[in-house]
Amino acid sequence: MTDHDHPSGRRAAGRRRRCAAFIAAGALLPLPALSGCSSDEREASVSASQDIAPAPRGELKNGGTLRWAVDAMPGTLNAFQSDADATTARITGAVLPSMFTLDGNGRPQRNADYLDAADVTARDPKQIVTYKINPKARWSDGSALTAADFIAQWNALRGKNNAFWTARNAGYDRIGKVEQGAGAHEVKVTFARPYADWRSLFTPLYPRSVMGSPDAFNEDAREQLKVGAGPFLVRKRDTEEGRVVLVRNPKWWGDRAKLKQIVLESLPGDKRAAALADGSIDVAAVDQLAAKRVASARRPAGSAASRKPGDGNAGPQGDGAKADAKAFAAENAVLRGYTIRKALEPAYTQLALNGASGPLADDRVRRAVARALDRQALADTVLKPLDLPSRALGNHLLMAGQGGYEDHSDALGGQDTGAAQALLADAGWKSDGSDRQQAGQNAGAPAPGAGRAAYGYRDGDDPSDDRYDGGPYGDESAEDGSEGRGGYDEGADDRNPARSGRGHAGASGGHGAGARPAAAEAPLSFTGAVGSEVQQAALLRQSAAFYKQAAAGEKDEAHGDTSSAAYAKYKRYKKRAARALSAAERIETGQAPHLPGSGGHPGSGGHPGARHVAAERSAAAAPQPAGDRAGHIAVVKKNGKPLTLRFVVPDGAGSVQLRTVGRRISEMLGKIGIQTSVQRVSDASYFQDHIASGDYDLALYSWPGTAYPATDARPIYAKPQPAPDGSLTVEQNYTRVGTDHIDQLFDQAASELDEGAARTLVAQADARIWAAAGSIPLYQRPELVATKKTLANVGAFGFATPRFQDIGYTK
């Protein structure tokens, strides 16, 4: 059955999507360097919900240009089209009316620049909302904001006219009539069906010149906004230069904008560190390395932290040291003009469990996965290094600090290995311990004194190719879908990076604290039957895979710091992987000097079994059971088939933290007998080709928070419905897990005008979402923003709507 995330055609009308809909979970990374700053290097502690350097308008200069980095040029300037993005939202926030804005805790607030009042003035027999427009409100062409603008927007977005290519109509489809009220500045909106989230409507409000005709809505508003009614207007949209220029609106009736202009510059994340270093940008959301570089520039010259090579803090070394020192000092001088604003972003990262088919179609298996997770440990991994509140998120629909937030994870249950194992057993997935016994038999006894030379290793060897197939956890696969299996235990030491090896033969359980990969313990000097050769080559290849996995994990942990212990381990493990692989290949081709039939034994003929090694290796090198790794149990099986889940993760440089979290999740699952098969895919294909299409078992991605969960969250958790053509309409529910009860609770909450009762219904919906175990919230994402120190009222906004007119430079 084919899945569709839109219920109908090309620009199909649908429910209101959360802003920017899907967020790649790894875009923002933790910042270990900041937590290491001394107290005199830190600025005053900031609120977890917002960090914008607030300042009164009287303390700000008049004038100036703000250069603000954005991810890309806006796909459209029409916020109600399907390709509207975060840049679209930033522009419309500055140039168009918002009837309600949000405060730092995500609470809607009437915007006095546009409304003198907005209230529910009747409930029976129909809900009526009356808006009283600020008489000063004017479009930039001089015309007043009137009911005609509200009427035009309702007609375009209500979903009755397919000529308007709208992406969302939630709320507007509940309105029965919009008309002028008692006077020219009053608008009366009568609802055909009650709507609790009425404050979400008419934001942004477009002029009737845009909303009045399909051509203007579909085409003209994509490229330009000739008329606005905000503190700024769009002066120029330059696609070649990748810039949108906003200038003061001379017809603006509110507080005059402090800045003369705002230039939004398209600047990919990997280019922002360089832009900060040369001072060509004023505000930019950054990753951990860029933020770390900014923090290091504030340290005293010559300190160890400011001179670490390879992590963006490197000082001059080698030839040209004087010139390098001068350039480095100049760069530091520029970077000392920036600071890092940090807060909890109103967005959360979740583990998604695809319930459409396979083992996860069984809710007992999904609940077992959820109960294997130590969500607090995962939150600590991301948030503690930033000195942000580290608390596992306990709600799908509200962020911490929002009114009505409660932790409903008890509806599913907390981390409990025993309970998780019992759920698996009840679903028929059991372990009999035979895998552990077989592993011990295969390992072989270590040769006394066998060391690195036994593998053909030489100190100083370095593989010529820095690429590897293995990944930071599990065995990874390429885009072609070839899968590996296994797990990765992060309790690394120098000889045993993954603590994932089979134990010594005869050892009790074979899982001592110093256990190493089997091939690292088995000698290469034995001369047995061909089966022994095959086994040894296979074990060597397993050892190579384990070291590759460990190397990838250490490389991720190093975050580019070539002087760190993690990077040294990465280099060491990479060498060992190459050596083990080389030794395996020598065995397989009959070239190992200690094997019968090799060139090292004069008079011995070529071993006939060597020709069959490749065929036998795939059987001998079977996936290592989770029970063969320290802290894990044997892989659970059902009808002889092991429980393996395909974990899809993005492969981009900006997803390092995401992969770290994924690796730790794999470790946790290994402790209940679930093994993971990891597939790293390109960032470009991650969402469309895997998440939206349902081509995964486990995945990590994020959703933005919302002030209107009854409206915005419903399509994310709606029960998939069969379409007439046999396809499955999933809306935005990419886990394919939903129930009729959850849908009913959302519908009731959206229609409940009593705020307390509506909040109760939303809470009930969240508890049922937890119980369904399709989506497991982990933590709120950190928000890191580099800003010039002289800027005020800008930075990590959290939930709060920016007041663009108040952003400026301090005097």
C-alpha positions in Angstrom: 0.0 0.0 0.0 1.4 3.4 -1.0 1.6 6.1 1.6 0.7 9.7 0.9 1.4 12.6 3.2 -1.0 14.8 1.3 -4.6 13.9 1.1 -5.0 15.1 -2.5 -3.3 16.8 -5.5 -0.4 19.0 -6.2 -0.9 21.9 -3.7 -3.6 20.1 -1.9 -5.5 21.8 0.9 -4.6 20.2 4.2 -4.6 20.8 7.9 -2.4 23.6 9.1 1.1 22.4 9.3 3.4 23.2 12.1 5.8 25.9 11.1 8.5 24.4 8.9 6.8 21.1 9.6 9.7 18.6 9.8 13.0 19.6 11.3 16.1 17.5 10.8 16.9 16.6 14.3 20.6 17.1 14.3 20.8 20.6 13.0 21.7 22.1 16.3 24.5 20.5 18.4 25.6 20.7 22.0 28.5 22.9 22.9 31.0 21.2 25.2 33.4 24.2 25.1 31.0 26.6 26.6 30.5 24.5 29.7 34.2 24.5 30.2 34.4 28.3 30.3 35.5 29.8 33.6 33.0 31.9 35.5 34.5 35.2 34.5 34.2 34.2 30.9 30.5 33.5 31.1 27.8 36.1 30.8 24.9 36.2 33.3 22.9 33.0 33.3 20.1 33.0 30.9 16.6 31.8 30.9 16.1 28.4 29.4 13.2 29.8 27.4 14.9 32.8 25.9 18.3 34.6 25.6 18.1 37.8 23.5 20.0 40.4 25.6 16.9 42.5 26.4 17.3 46.2 26.5 14.9 49.2 26.6 14.5 51.0 23.3 16.0 54.2 24.9 19.3 52.5 25.2 19.6 51.6 21.5 20.9 53.6 18.6 18.8 54.7 15.8 19.9 53.3 12.5 22.3 50.6 11.4 22.1 47.4 9.3 21.6 44.0 10.7 23.0 41.1 8.6 21.1 38.0 9.6 22.0 34.5 8.3 19.2 32.3 7.0 19.4 28.7 5.8 18.1 29.5 2.3 16.3 32.0 0.1 12.6 31.8 0.7 10.8 29.3 -1.6 7.9 31.7 -1.5 6.8 34.9 0.3 3.3 33.4 0.7 3.2 31.7 4.1 0.2 29.7 3.2 1.8 27.8 0.3 3.4 24.4 0.7 7.0 25.5 0.1 6.9 28.3 2.7 9.8 27.9 5.1 11.5 29.4 8.1 12.8 32.3 6.0 9.3 33.0 4.8 8.1 33.1 8.4 10.9 35.6 9.3 10.1 37.9 6.5 6.3 37.9 7.0 6.9 38.4 10.7 8.6 41.7 10.0 6.4 43.0 7.2 2.8 41.7 7.7 0.3 42.0 10.5 0.1 39.4 13.3 -3.1 39.5 15.2 -1.5 37.5 18.1 2.1 37.0 19.0 3.7 34.5 21.4 5.5 35.2 24.6 8.5 33.3 25.9 6.3 30.5 27.3 4.3 30.1 24.1 1.2 32.0 25.3 -0.8 33.9 22.6 -0.8 37.7 23.3 -3.0 40.2 21.5 -0.9 42.5 19.3 -1.8 46.0 20.2 -0.2 47.4 17.1 -3.1 45.9 15.1 -5.9 45.2 17.6 -7.5 47.2 20.3 -9.5 44.1 21.3 -10.3 40.6 20.2 -12.7 38.5 22.1 -15.3 35.7 21.9 -18.4 37.7 22.1 -20.9 34.9 21.7 -20.9 31.1 22.2 -24.6 30.1 21.6 -26.0 29.4 19.2 -22.7 30.1 17.3 -19.3 31.1 18.3 -18.6 34.7 17.4 -15.2 36.5 17.6 -15.2 40.3 17.3 -11.9 42.0 16.3 -11.5 45.7 16.9 -8.8 47.0 14.6 -6.4 49.7 15.7 -7.6 52.8 13.7 -4.0 53.7 13.0 -3.3 50.4 11.2 -2.5 51.1 7.5 -1.1 49.2 4.6 2.0 50.7 3.1 0.0 51.9 0.1 -2.0 54.1 2.5 -5.2 52.0 2.7 -6.6 51.0 6.0 -6.8 47.5 7.4 -10.5 46.6 7.2 -12.9 43.7 7.2 -12.3 43.3 3.5 -8.8 42.0 4.2 -10.1 39.4 6.7 -12.9 38.4 4.3 -10.5 37.9 1.4 -8.1 35.8 3.5 -11.0 33.6 4.7 -12.3 33.0 1.2 -8.8 32.1 -0.1 -8.0 29.7 2.8 -11.3 28.1 3.6 -10.8 25.2 1.2 -13.8 25.8 -1.0 -12.0 27.2 -4.0 -9.3 24.8 -5.4 -8.0 27.6 -7.6 -6.1 28.8 -4.5 -3.1 26.6 -4.0 -3.2 26.5 -0.3 -1.2 24.2 2.0 -3.3 24.7 5.1 -6.9 25.6 6.0 -7.4 24.4 9.5 -9.6 26.9 11.4 -10.6 28.8 8.3 -12.7 25.8 7.3 -14.7 26.1 10.5 -15.7 29.7 9.8 -19.2 30.3 8.5 -19.1 34.0 7.8 -16.8 37.0 8.1 -18.3 40.5 7.9 -17.8 44.1 9.0 -19.1 44.7 12.5 -20.5 47.8 14.1 -18.1 50.1 12.4 -15.3 50.4 9.9 -12.7 49.1 12.4 -14.7 46.1 13.6 -14.7 42.6 12.1 -17.2 40.0 13.1 -16.3 36.3 12.5 -19.0 33.7 13.0 -18.0 30.1 13.2 -20.0 27.3 11.8 -18.2 25.0 14.2 -16.6 26.0 17.5 -12.9 26.6 17.3 -10.7 26.8 20.4 -7.6 27.9 18.5 -9.2 31.0 17.0 -6.2 33.1 18.0 -4.1 31.3 15.4 -6.2 32.8 12.6 -5.3 35.8 10.4 -1.6 35.6 11.3 0.0 36.7 9.1 -2.7 38.8 7.5 -2.2 39.5 3.8 -3.7 42.4 2.0 -6.8 41.7 -0.1 -4.7 42.5 -3.2 -2.9 39.2 -2.5 -5.8 37.1 -1.2 -8.4 38.4 -3.6 -7.4 36.4 -6.7 -5.8 33.0 -7.4 -3.2 34.5 -9.7 -2.0 37.0 -7.0 -2.1 34.3 -4.3 -0.4 31.5 -6.4 2.1 33.5 -8.4 2.6 37.1 -7.5 3.0 36.6 -3.8 5.7 34.0 -4.3 8.2 36.5 -5.6 7.3 39.8 -4.0 5.2 41.6 -1.4 4.5 45.0 -2.9 2.3 46.0 0.1 3.0 45.4 3.8 1.9 46.7 7.2 4.8 45.9 9.5 7.7 47.9 10.9 9.7 46.8 7.8 8.9 46.3 4.1 10.5 44.1 1.5 12.7 46.3 -0.7 14.6 43.7 -2.6 14.7 39.9 -3.2 17.9 39.1 -4.9 18.1 35.4 -5.7 21.5 35.6 -7.4 23.1 37.3 -4.4 21.0 35.2 -2.0 19.7 38.2 -0.1 16.4 39.7 1.0 16.6 43.3 2.0 14.0 44.7 4.5 13.8 48.5 5.1 11.9 50.6 7.5 8.2 51.2 6.7 7.7 54.9 6.5 3.9 54.4 7.0 4.4 52.4 10.2 2.3 53.8 13.0 3.9 51.9 15.9 7.3 52.3 17.6 9.7 53.2 14.8 12.2 50.5 13.9 15.6 51.0 15.5 17.4 49.4 12.6 17.5 51.1 9.2 17.5 47.8 7.4 17.7 44.1 7.9 19.6 42.0 5.3 18.7 38.3 5.4 21.6 36.4 3.8 21.4 32.8 2.6 24.3 31.2 4.4 24.7 27.4 4.8 25.6 26.2 8.3 29.0 25.0 7.3 30.0 28.5 6.1 28.9 30.4 9.1 32.1 30.0 11.2 34.1 31.6 8.4 31.5 34.4 8.1 31.8 35.1 11.8 35.6 35.0 11.7 35.7 37.7 9.0 32.9 39.7 10.6 30.6 39.5 7.6 27.5 38.5 9.5 25.9 39.9 12.6 23.4 37.2 13.7 23.6 33.5 12.9 22.3 30.2 14.3 25.4 28.1 14.7 26.5 24.5 15.3 28.8 23.5 18.2 32.1 24.1 16.3 31.3 27.6 15.4 30.0 28.4 18.8 33.1 26.8 20.3 35.3 28.9 18.2 33.5 32.1 19.4 33.9 31.0 23.0 37.6 30.2 22.6 38.4 33.6 21.2 37.3 35.2 24.5 40.0 33.3 26.4 43.3 34.9 27.3 45.8 34.8 24.4 48.2 31.8 24.8 45.9 29.7 26.9 45.8 26.0 26.1 42.2 26.2 25.1 42.9 28.9 22.5 45.8 27.1 20.9 44.4 23.6 20.4 45.0 22.6 16.8 42.3 21.0 14.7 39.2 22.1 16.5 38.8 25.6 15.1 41.0 27.0 17.9 44.4 26.3 16.3 47.2 28.8 16.8 50.1 29.1 14.3 52.6 26.3 13.9 55.4 25.4 11.5 56.3 27.4 8.5 54.9 30.9 8.2 54.2 31.0 12.0 54.5 34.7 12.2 52.1 35.4 9.4 49.8 32.8 10.8 50.0 34.3 14.3 49.0 37.7 12.9 46.1 36.3 11.0 45.0 34.2 14.0 45.2 37.2 16.3 43.1 39.2 13.9 40.5 36.5 13.7 40.3 36.3 17.4 39.9 40.0 17.6 36.9 39.8 15.3 35.4 36.9 17.1 35.7 38.6 20.5 33.0 40.9 19.2 30.4 38.1 19.3 28.7 36.2 22.0 26.6 33.0 22.0 23.0 33.2 23.0 21.5 29.9 24.1 18.1 28.6 25.1 15.8 25.6 24.7 14.4 25.7 21.3 10.6 25.2 21.1 11.2 21.9 19.2 11.8 18.4 20.4 13.7 15.4 19.1 11.9 12.1 19.1 12.5 8.5 18.4 10.0 7.5 15.7 8.9 3.8 15.6 7.4 2.8 12.2 4.3 0.8 13.1 3.2 0.1 9.6 4.8 -3.4 9.2 7.4 -5.7 10.6 8.1 -6.3 14.3 7.1 -2.7 15.3 3.5 -3.3 14.0 3.1 -5.1 17.3 2.5 -2.5 20.0 4.2 -4.8 22.6 7.4 -4.6 20.7 7.1 -0.8 20.4 6.5 -0.5 24.1 9.5 -2.7 24.8 11.7 -0.4 22.7 10.4 2.6 24.6 10.9 1.0 28.0 14.5 0.1 27.1 15.4 3.8 26.7 16.9 5.9 29.4 15.5 9.1 28.1 17.1 11.2 30.9 20.6 9.9 29.9 19.9 10.9 26.3 18.8 14.4 27.4 21.9 14.7 29.5 24.1 13.9 26.5 22.7 16.8 24.6 21.8 19.5 27.1 24.1 19.2 30.1 27.2 20.4 28.3 25.4 23.6 27.5 24.3 24.3 31.1 20.7 24.2 29.9 18.1 22.4 31.9 18.6 18.7 31.2 15.2 17.1 31.5 13.7 14.4 29.4 10.6 15.8 27.6 7.5 14.1 28.9 4.9 15.5 26.5 4.3 15.3 22.7 2.1 18.4 22.5 3.5 21.0 24.9 7.1 22.0 25.7 8.4 22.5 29.3 7.2 25.9 30.6 4.0 26.0 28.5 0.8 26.3 30.4 -0.6 22.8 30.9 2.6 21.0 30.5 2.7 17.7 32.3 4.8 14.6 32.0 2.6 11.9 30.7 5.2 9.3 30.1 3.8 7.2 32.9 1.1 6.2 30.5 3.7 4.0 28.9 6.1 3.5 31.8 9.7 4.5 32.5 12.9 2.7 31.7 12.7 -0.9 33.0 14.8 -3.6 31.4 12.8 -6.4 33.0 9.5 -5.0 31.8 10.8 -4.5 28.3 12.0 -8.1 28.2 8.7 -9.3 29.4 6.9 -7.4 26.7 9.1 -8.9 24.1 8.5 -12.4 25.5 4.8 -11.8 25.5 5.1 -10.9 21.8 7.0 -14.2 21.1 10.5 -12.7 21.0 12.6 -14.8 23.4 16.3 -15.6 24.0 17.4 -19.2 25.0 21.0 -18.3 25.6 22.3 -20.6 22.8 23.8 -17.7 21.0 26.0 -16.9 23.9 27.2 -20.5 24.2 28.0 -20.7 20.5 29.9 -17.5 20.6 32.2 -18.9 23.3 32.9 -22.0 21.3 33.8 -19.9 18.2 36.2 -17.6 19.9 39.1 -20.0 20.4 41.8 -19.8 23.0 44.2 -16.9 22.9 47.8 -17.7 22.2 50.0 -16.8 25.2 51.8 -13.6 24.5 50.1 -13.0 21.2 50.2 -9.3 20.5 49.8 -6.8 17.7 52.4 -8.5 15.5 50.2 -11.6 15.4 47.9 -9.7 13.1 50.6 -8.4 10.8 50.3 -4.9 12.5 53.2 -2.5 12.5 53.2 0.6 14.6 52.9 3.6 12.4 50.8 1.9 9.7 48.1 4.0 8.3 45.5 2.9 5.8 45.6 5.0 2.6 41.8 5.4 2.6 40.2 7.5 5.3 36.7 6.3 4.3 35.0 3.4 6.1 31.9 1.3 5.8 31.2 0.9 9.4 29.5 3.6 11.4 29.4 4.9 14.9 26.9 2.3 16.2 25.8 -1.0 14.9 27.1 -2.0 11.5 26.1 0.6 8.9 24.9 0.2 5.4 25.1 2.4 2.4 22.4 4.0 0.4 22.0 0.8 -1.6 20.2 -0.7 1.3 22.9 -3.3 2.2 22.5 -3.9 5.8 24.8 -4.7 8.7 23.9 -5.7 12.2 25.1 -5.6 15.7 25.6 -3.0 18.3 28.2 -0.7 19.8 29.1 -0.4 23.4 30.5 3.0 24.2 32.4 1.9 27.2 35.7 2.1 25.3 39.2 1.5 26.4 42.5 1.5 24.6 42.5 -2.1 23.5 38.8 -2.7 23.3 37.1 0.3 21.8 33.6 -1.2 21.8 33.8 -3.8 24.5 31.9 -5.8 22.0 34.0 -8.9 21.5 33.3 -12.5 22.2 34.9 -13.8 25.4 37.7 -16.3 25.8 36.8 -19.9 25.4 36.2 -21.4 28.8 35.5 -18.0 30.5 32.4 -17.8 32.5 29.9 -16.3 30.1 32.8 -14.9 28.1 32.1 -11.3 29.1 34.9 -10.0 31.3 35.4 -6.2 31.6 38.3 -6.5 29.3 36.7 -8.5 26.6 37.8 -7.7 23.1 36.6 -8.6 19.6 37.1 -12.3 19.0 39.6 -11.8 16.3 41.7 -9.6 18.6 42.1 -12.6 20.9 42.3 -15.6 18.5 45.8 -16.4 17.4 46.8 -16.3 13.7 49.4 -19.0 14.2 47.2 -22.1 14.3 47.2 -24.3 11.3 44.0 -26.3 11.3 41.5 -27.4 8.8 40.0 -25.1 6.2 37.1 -24.5 8.5 39.6 -22.9 11.0 41.0 -20.7 8.3 37.5 -19.6 7.2 36.6 -18.9 10.8 39.7 -17.0 11.5 39.3 -14.8 8.4 35.7 -14.2 9.3 36.7 -13.3 12.9 39.4 -10.9 11.6 36.8 -9.2 9.4 34.5 -8.9 12.4 37.3 -7.3 14.3 37.9 -4.9 11.5 34.3 -4.0 11.5 34.2 -3.4 15.2 37.3 -1.2 15.1 35.7 0.7 12.2 32.6 1.3 14.3 34.7 2.4 17.2 36.8 4.7 15.0 33.6 6.3 13.7 32.3 6.8 17.2 35.5 8.4 18.4 35.7 10.6 15.3 32.2 11.9 16.1 33.1 12.5 19.7 36.2 14.4 18.7 34.1 17.0 16.8 37.2 17.8 14.7 39.6 18.3 17.6 42.7 16.5 16.3 44.5 17.0 19.7 41.8 15.3 21.7 42.0 11.8 23.2 39.0 10.8 21.2 40.7 11.7 17.9 43.9 9.8 18.9 41.7 6.7 19.6 40.0 7.3 16.2 43.3 7.1 14.4 44.5 4.1 16.5 41.3 2.2 15.9 41.3 3.0 12.2 44.8 1.6 11.8 43.8 -1.6 13.6 40.7 -2.0 11.4 42.9 -1.8 8.3 45.4 -4.2 9.6 42.8 -6.8 10.6 41.2 -6.5 7.2 44.6 -6.9 5.5 45.3 -10.0 7.6 42.0 -11.5 6.7 42.6 -10.9 3.0 46.0 -12.6 3.2 44.4 -15.7 4.8 41.7 -15.8 2.1 44.1 -15.6 -0.8 46.5 -18.1 0.8 49.3 -15.6 1.3 49.5 -15.7 5.1 53.0 -17.2 5.9 51.7 -19.4 8.7 49.0 -21.2 6.7 49.5 -24.5 4.9 49.8 -23.9 1.2 51.0 -20.3 1.5 54.2 -19.1 0.0 55.7 -19.0 3.5 55.8 -22.8 3.7 58.0 -24.2 1.0 56.8 -27.4 -0.6 53.2 -27.0 0.5 50.7 -26.9 -2.2 48.0 -24.3 -2.6 45.2 -25.0 -0.2 42.1 -26.0 -2.1 39.8 -24.6 0.6 41.1 -21.1 0.1 39.2 -20.8 -3.1 35.9 -21.3 -1.2 36.7 -18.8 1.6 34.7 -16.0 0.1 31.6 -18.2 -0.1 32.0 -19.5 3.4 32.9 -16.2 4.9 29.4 -14.8 4.7 28.1 -17.7 6.8 31.0 -17.7 9.2 30.8 -13.9 9.7 27.3 -13.9 10.9 26.1 -10.9 12.9 27.5 -10.9 16.4 24.6 -11.5 18.8 23.9 -8.7 21.2 24.6 -11.2 24.0 28.3 -11.2 22.9 28.8 -7.7 23.9 29.3 -6.5 27.5 26.1 -5.4 29.1 23.9 -7.0 26.4 22.0 -10.2 26.3 21.6 -12.7 23.5 19.5 -11.5 20.6 15.9 -12.4 21.0 14.3 -14.5 18.3 10.9 -15.6 17.0 10.5 -18.7 14.9 14.3 -18.7 14.7 14.6 -15.2 13.3 16.5 -12.6 15.3 14.8 -9.3 16.1 16.6 -6.7 14.0 15.4 -3.1 13.5 16.6 -0.9 10.7 17.7 2.4 12.2 18.0 5.2 9.5 20.1 8.2 10.4 21.3 11.2 8.3 24.9 11.2 7.3 25.6 14.9 7.2 28.2 16.8 9.1 25.5 18.6 11.0 24.1 15.4 12.4 27.0 14.3 14.6 25.0 14.7 17.8 22.1 12.9 16.3 24.3 9.9 15.5 25.7 10.0 19.0 22.2 9.8 20.4 21.4 7.0 17.9 24.4 5.0 19.0 23.4 5.2 22.6 19.9 4.1 21.8 21.3 1.1 20.0 23.3 0.2 23.1 20.1 0.5 25.2 18.2 -1.8 22.9 21.0 -4.3 22.9 20.5 -4.7 26.6 17.0 -6.2 25.9 18.2 -8.4 23.0 17.2 -6.1 20.1 19.9 -5.6 17.5 20.0 -2.6 15.1 20.9 -2.5 11.5 22.0 1.1 10.8 21.6 2.8 7.5 23.3 6.2 7.1 21.7 8.2 4.2 22.3 11.6 2.8 20.6 14.5 4.4 18.9 15.3 1.1 17.2 11.9 1.0 16.6 11.4 4.7 13.1 12.9 5.0 11.5 12.4 1.6 12.9 9.0 0.7 12.9 7.5 4.1 10.8 9.2 6.8 7.8 10.4 4.7 7.8 7.2 2.6 8.0 5.0 5.6 11.3 3.3 4.6 12.6 2.8 8.1 12.0 1.0 11.4 13.6 3.5 13.8 14.5 7.2 13.1 15.3 10.4 14.9 13.8 13.7 13.8 12.2 16.7 15.4 8.9 18.6 15.4 8.5 22.2 16.4 6.4 23.1 19.4 3.2 25.1 19.1 0.8 27.3 21.0 -2.1 25.5 19.3 -1.6 21.8 19.8 -5.3 20.8 19.1 -4.9 22.2 15.6 -1.2 21.8 14.7 -0.5 18.4 16.3 -3.5 16.6 15.0 -2.1 15.7 11.6 1.1 14.5 13.2 -0.7 11.9 15.3 -3.8 11.3 13.2 -4.7 7.6 12.4 -3.7 6.8 8.8 -6.7 6.3 6.6 -7.1 4.2 3.5 -7.7 6.2 0.3 -10.1 5.1 -2.5 -7.2 4.2 -4.7 -5.8 1.8 -2.1 -3.1 4.1 -0.9 -2.7 5.2 2.7 -3.2 8.8 3.7 -0.9 9.5 6.6 -1.0 13.3 6.7 2.1 14.0 8.8 1.9 10.9 10.9 5.1 9.3 9.6 5.1 6.6 12.3 1.8 5.3 10.9 0.7 4.7 14.5 -2.7 6.2 15.5 -6.1 5.4 17.0 -9.6 6.6 16.6 -9.6 7.7 20.3 -6.7 10.0 19.8 -8.4 11.6 16.8 -11.6 12.1 18.8 -9.7 13.8 21.6 -8.0 16.2 19.2 -11.4 17.0 17.6 -13.0 17.6 20.9 -10.1 19.8 22.1 -10.3 21.9 19.0 -14.0 22.5 19.5 -13.9 23.2 23.3 -14.1 26.9 24.1 -13.5 26.4 27.8 -9.7 26.7 28.1 -9.4 24.4 31.1 -11.5 21.7 29.5 -9.6 22.0 26.3 -6.3 21.7 28.2 -7.6 18.5 29.8 -8.5 17.0 26.5 -5.1 17.8 25.1 -3.5 16.1 28.1 -5.6 13.0 27.6 -4.6 12.9 23.9 -1.0 13.1 24.9 -1.3 10.2 27.4 -2.9 8.1 24.6 -0.1 9.0 22.2 2.4 7.8 24.8 0.5 4.5 25.3 0.5 3.9 21.5 4.3 4.1 21.6 4.8 5.3 18.0 6.7 8.4 19.0 9.0 8.7 22.0 10.0 12.3 22.9 13.5 12.6 24.1 14.5 16.2 24.7 14.0 19.8 23.7 16.7 20.9 21.2 19.2 23.5 22.2 19.2 26.8 20.3 22.6 28.4 19.8 22.8 31.8 18.1 25.9 33.9 17.6 25.3 37.7 17.8 27.4 40.8 17.9 27.8 41.8 21.5 26.5 45.3 20.7 23.1 43.9 19.6 20.1 43.8 21.8 16.7 42.1 21.7 17.9 39.4 19.3 19.3 35.9 19.7 17.8 32.7 20.9 14.1 33.7 20.9 12.7 30.4 22.1 8.9 30.5 21.7 8.7 34.3 21.6 7.8 36.2 18.5 10.6 38.7 17.6 9.8 42.4 17.9 11.7 43.4 14.9 11.2 47.1 15.6 13.0 46.7 19.0 16.2 45.0 17.6 19.1 47.4 17.5 22.6 48.3 18.5 23.4 49.6 22.0 24.6 53.1 22.4 
